[in-house]
Amino acid sequence: MKITDKFKPGKTLFAFELLPPLKGDNIDTIFDTIGRLAPYNPSYINVTYHREEVKLIERPDGLLERRVVRKRPGTVGIAAAITARYGIDVAPHLICGGFSKFDIEDALIDLSFLGIDNVLALRGDNIRGERTFRPAPGGHPHACDLVSQIMNMNRGEYLDSELEHAKPTSFCIGVAGYPEKHAEAPNLAADIAHLKTKIDAGASYVVTQMFFDNAKYFAYVDACRAAGITVPIVAGLKPFTTKTQLSLLPQTFGVELPDDLVRAVENCKDNAAVREVGIEWAIRQGRELIAAGVPALHFYTMGKADNVERIAKELFG
């Protein structure tokens, strides 16, 4: 079922995002997370994808060899396993980084074959150590280009000429939004203009980056509506868990932390106390957002369910 068909006026859905385990681990870690959160009736689950890392390996002859390393399994198999075991709709991430257009087409064909018709289309991060984004040869430089490719397939237009008579796909496409702007955008207005290009290309809903001040989300939605963006905008939340996140989250994600949250975390004796602060803060955020009728609360679990489980119990139990 398409995610956009699930959104109902006045009803806030529960959703969360999973981080695939590192290679060498098994899917039980994912099943454990889902098993703990399933009682709260998640409407859908996002499965992240992380681009390759590039390492320089010294060969026996002394020369350096560039080696591409993928540290986590892909999303197609994980999404299929979740659907088969739990019957919960999934929205696997598709990224531009590290993939050619033909790689993306192959992934979309596999997802369509498995009956998975929701995807989150993202540009993805830079290669670690590089300051600017570099697409793979034959790949897309921007998420709007990825959205356009998916929409072409929805119209039955494939890159592979042998598939010219293939059945059209029917993907529902989500994209990312940034209430405090993307780190590379010069300002929020420019970032919203870029978001509109993704919507105009065919995306049908938005999932926001994490935020800790609901006022920023509400202002962002208003600014998007003023720019002509009418699709649902899902609120992305992440429970605070450690003191190091006071500097890590603003630095990594460009988010601003409210003074009250900063003071509460700084006064904690240890990270166990920080987790309690994070849980209570997310519950307060969630209650206000639900009261405002947001389409869904999307929790970034980072592969751990215990804190999100407690939040979901309060908000959706």
Disulfide bonds with the S-S distance in Angstrom:
none
